[in-house]
Amino acid sequence: MAKWFVGQDHQHLFCLPENQVRLQTSMKKELERLRENHLKIQAVVFAANQEQISDQYHYGLRGYNQVTCEIKYL
């Protein structure tokens, strides 16, 4: 299996227990970093969607106000 990832020259790196532990530790740290960034990205997307909804709401209110003003003058 190690041959498939890194080739025959580096196969011995995965055979040493300390290298496997080091690899697992770095993978756990990277996974945690990705989880934290994912939460931040979700927050930004949520805020952007809320802003878009708010803009659409205000645009709708302006249109409603214009229509009601036009009806008053008919």
Stockholm file with secondary structure:
# STOCKHOLM 1.0

chainA/1-74         MAKWFVGQDHQHLFCLPENQVRLQTSMKKELERLRENHLKIQAVVFAANQEQISDQYHYGLRGYNQVTCEIKYL
#=GR chainA/1-74 SS CHHHHHCGGGHHHHHSHHHHHHHHHHHHHHHHHHHHHHHHHHHHHHHHHHHHHHHHHHHHHHHHHHHHHHHHTC
#=GC SS_cons        CHHHHHCGGGHHHHHSHHHHHHHHHHHHHHHHHHHHHHHHHHHHHHHHHHHHHHHHHHHHHHHHHHHHHHHHTC
//
